[in-house]
Amino acid sequence: MIINVRVVPNAKRPSITKEGSSSYKVRVNAPAVEGKANERLREILAEYFSVRKSDVSIENGSKGRDKTVIISE
């Protein structure tokens, strides 16, 4: 499954909001420094979709807020 994600770093609480058929807004409680927000994003999405963290990979946008994520099932 391929989804589009808009990430909001440094949130008080992590949350996921579905904004379209395959687009999500994810608030992560980690700073956008040294890949910490990306790792936390993978953890949050893995829990949300009930898959392993290794099944979640960031395809495009690892340096920006808008990302394309692939979730293997």
SULRAKA-V441791 format. One record per helix or strand of 3 or more residues. SS is the DSSP state (h for helix, s for strand). FROM is the first residue (numbers start at 1). LEN is the number of residues. If there is no record, write none. Layout:
ss=SS from=FROM len=LEN
ss=SS from=FROM len=LEN
This chain:
ss=s from=2 len=7
ss=s from=15 len=4
ss=s from=23 len=5
ss=h from=36 len=14
ss=h from=53 len=3
ss=s from=56 len=5
ss=s from=66 len=6
